[in-house]
Amino acid sequence: MSRNGTVVCLVGPTGAGKTASALAMAAKRPVSVINFDSRQVYRDFPVITAQPDPEEMQACPHLLYGFLPTHESINAARFTEMARNAVAEVQQAGRLPVLVGGTGMYLKTLLFGIAPIPEIPSEVRAGVLERLETEGPQKLHRELQGIDPDYAAKIHPNDSQRNARAMEVWLGTGRTMTDWHGEQHKEAEYDYLKIGLEVALDDLTPHLEKRIGIMLGRGALEEARAAWKACPDPDAPGWSGIGCAELLEHVRGLISLDRAVEKWVRNTRAYAKRQLTWFRKETDIEWFSPDESEAVANRVESWLAQLPSSDR
């Protein structure tokens, strides 16, 4: 068995109902939910990024949600360090770590380690950051679609951090992010069960529209206004998230609220499509539908029963 113990991973697109399945597991044994969604780390956007609500968080401990200020960035390396510490903390407490989220890159890094990308020369990084400032992340993303289409399909055109990182790695090493990620460890650092929630994109779309309406009813716009007052920098990393970026355009008076919501729905659907593309390529996922929370919890129990008692 793995030297780092056992984890359960619950993956799938935004809006697929991952939290409900995690809480079904919590009804059967002591678990702690550990976030691996790159947007749900932001403190100022609990509603817009659909972080678990207070009632859900009372059902079991939740870690790595809503801790990062809007002006700070996070990457796979930083996340991995924090997540490993969280997993160890949960294990020491005698609970089952359940990793829940939709940022496949973060989970892959946690399970299989950091890709061995060398240090990028400072002049290359400075050049890419200058381009990012003058041309915007969308221009870099369009170039990446020709250089590394697989990686470009996984990231949003507005994601300044990831588009810049991919471009600097290409320019600094002559190899793509996809190439480097292929050199990650083949053996996982944990024994894991990976469960995916599968839903057709056409079936998910109406749910996403309804979900965004609920978010607005819960104060998403007011949340964006308060965050803008606290961090009036449109280039701050926290504002790059879907929902945050669109509502910020409205808060700044650039577009109407109806237009912001329209873009939010469209971009959320596109993001869900990218997530589904990522996870469908993985061969180690056991798939369930969103309404099978009890079946998911039962599968976790049967998997744990097959492990030595010391690893459960």
N, C-alpha and C positions, 0 to 999 in steps of 0.2 A: 504494500500500500504506500501511498505518497507520504513523504515525510512531513508535509504541511497539513494533513488531515483532510476532512470532508466538507464539501460545499454543495449546495443546490443552486442552480442558475435558472432563472426564469426570464426568458427573452421574448421579444415580439415587438410589433410596431406600436407607435403611440396610439393610445385609445383602445387597445385590445383587451384591457381588463386584467393586467398583470397583478395589480394590487389585490384584487379580489381573490385570485388564486393563492397569493402569498398568505392572506389572512385565513384561507381554508387550511393551509398547512399549520398555521399557528393554533388552530382549534384542536389539533391532534397531538402537538408536542411543543415544548418551549423553543421558539425560533426567534431570531433577530434578523430583520430585513436590512440589507446593506445596498444602498443606491449605487448603480453604475450608469446613470444618465447624466450626460455632460451639462444639461440645462437645469436639472433639478438641484444642482449644488448652489444655485444663487439665492441668497437670503432675501432679496427684495422682490422676488417674483414667485411666491408660493402658489398663487392662483393661476397665473399665466402659464407656468410650467407644469401645472397639474401635480404638484407635490401632494403626498397623502395628507388628508385633512386631520384635524385634532382627534376626531373619533377613531379614525383608522390607526393613528399613531399610538393610541391608548391600548390597542389590542395586543401589541407587542413592541419591543424596542425597534426604533428605526435609526439608522446611522448614515451619515454623509449626505443628509438632506439640508438645504438651506443654510449653509455655513459661510459661503463665499460672498464678499461684497462685490458690487457691480463692476468696480474698476479693476478687479483682479482677474487674471486668466488662469486656466488650469489645462494641463495636458495629460497624456496617457502616463507619462513617467511619474508625475506628481500624484495622479490619482492612484496608480498602482501601489505606491508607498503607503498612502493613507488607507487604501482598501485592505492591504495585507495586515496592517496594524489593527484594523477593525475586525477582520476575520479572526485574528489571534485573540483579541479581547472577547469576542463572542464565544469562541471555543473554550477559553479559560473559565467563562461563566457557566459552562455546561449547556449551552444552547446551540442550535443548529444554525449556521450562517446561510441565509437565503439571499443571493445576489439578484436584484430585480432592476431591470432597466432596458434601454434600447440602444445604447451606444456600443455597438459590437466591437469596435476597436478597443475600448477600455477593457471589456471582458476578456478579449483575446490576450491582451497584454498582461492582465492579472493571472490568467491561467498558464500562459506559456512564456512569460517573460518579455523583456524589452528587446525590440529589434536592435541589432548591434550597429547602429548608425554612428559613424565617427563624428567628431566635432566639426562643425561647419566653419570655414574661415570667416572671420569677422567682416571682411570686406564684402563677401557674398551676402551675408545676412543683412548688412547695411544697405546694399543695393536693392535687395528684395523689399525691405521695409520702406525704402524711398518710393519704389514703384507702388507699393500698397497705398501709400499716402497720396500719391498723385493720380493713380489710375484706378484704384479701388480693387477689392478682392474679386469682383466679377471678371475683370480682365485676366487676372491670374488664373481663375478657374477655367475660362475658355481655352487658355493655352494648355492647361493641365489635361483638358479633354483630349487633346492631341498627343500629349506626352505620356500620360498615365490614365487612360480612360477608366480603368477599373477603380482606381482610387478616387478619381474625380466624381464618379457616380455615387460615392459614399458620403460626400461632403456637400454642404450647401454652398452655392455661389457667394453668399454674403458672409461666410465664415472666414473672417480675416486671418485668424490664427492658423487654421489648418491649411488654407490655401497658400499662405506665405511659407509655412513649414515645408509643405510638399515641394514648392518651387525652389526653396533654398537647398533642400536635400538633392534635388535633381541637378541644380547648378553646381553645388559643392562637391558632389560625389560622382556625377555622371550616371547615377542609377535612380530608379523610381522608388517611391515609397512601397509600391507593391512588391518590387524586388527585395527590398530590405525586410519587409514583413515576412517574406518567404523563408528567411533565415532564423526566425524565432525557434525556440526549443520545440522539438517534436513531442517530447514527453511533458505532460501537464505537471504543474507544481502542486496540484491538489487532486484528490479523487473527487470526481464531480459527476453529477447528473444534470444534464442540460435539457430543460423543457421549454418548448416554444408554443406560443399561442398563435394559431394560424387563422387568418381571416382574409377573404377575398377583398381586394381593394375597393371594388364597387359596392360591396356590402359595408365596408368600413366608412366610406365617404359620408353617408347620411348621419352616421353616429358622430363623426368628427364635427359636422356642422352643428348638430344639437349640443355637443359638448362645449363648443366655443360659445354658444348662446348662454349656456349655464355659467361658464366662466365670467362672462360679462355681467350676468346677474349677481354673481358673487363678488363683484368689485374689481374686475381685471383692469378696467380703464382707470379707476381711482388708484389702483396699485401702480400703474405705469406713471401716472402724474406724480405720485409721491416719490417714486424712484428717480424720476427726472429732476425733481427738486433737490434730491440728495446727491445725484450724480449727473449734472448737466453736460455730459460729454457723450455725443452720439457714437464715438469710436470706442467707448469702453466695452470690454469683452462681453459683459452681461447683456448688453443691448443687441448683440448679434443673434440671439435666440429667436426662433419663430414665435410669433405672437408679440414678443417684446419689440422687435424691429418695426412691425406693422403699426402697433399702437403708438409707438414713439413718433412715427410720421404724422399721425393724427394729433398727438399732443403738441407737436411743434407747428401745427397749422399747415402742414404740407398737403394733406389729403383729408377727405371727409371720413367720418367714422364708418359709414357704409362701405366705402372703398377699402378702408383698413381691414374691416372684417372679411371682405371678399378676398383680399390678398392673404389674410391669415388662413382662411379655409384652403385656398389653393396651395399655399406653401406647406401647410400641414399635410395635405394629401400627398404632395410630392415627396416630403420627408418620409412619410409612412411607406411610400413605394420604394425609396432607397433602403429603408430598414428591411423590408421584406426581401429585396434583392440580396442584401448582405446575408441574412439568416438562412435563406433558402439554399445558399451555396454550401452551408455547413452540413456535414454528414453525421454529426454527433448529436443532433437534436431530436428528441421525441416530441411529436406534434400533437396538440389537443386543440379543441375549439374553445372560444372564450367562455362558453356556458358550461364547461366541464371542470369547474373548480374542484368539486369533490373528487372527481376522477384523478385530477392532478395530485391532490393531497394523498390519495390512496396509492398512487404510483410512487410517490416519494417514500411512503411508509414501506412498501414492498422492496424498494431498492435498498433502503437502510437496513432492513431485516436480513439482507444477504451479506452485509458487511460484518467483519469481526466486531464484537461488542466494544472493543477499545476504539473503533473508528466511527461509531455512530454519533 
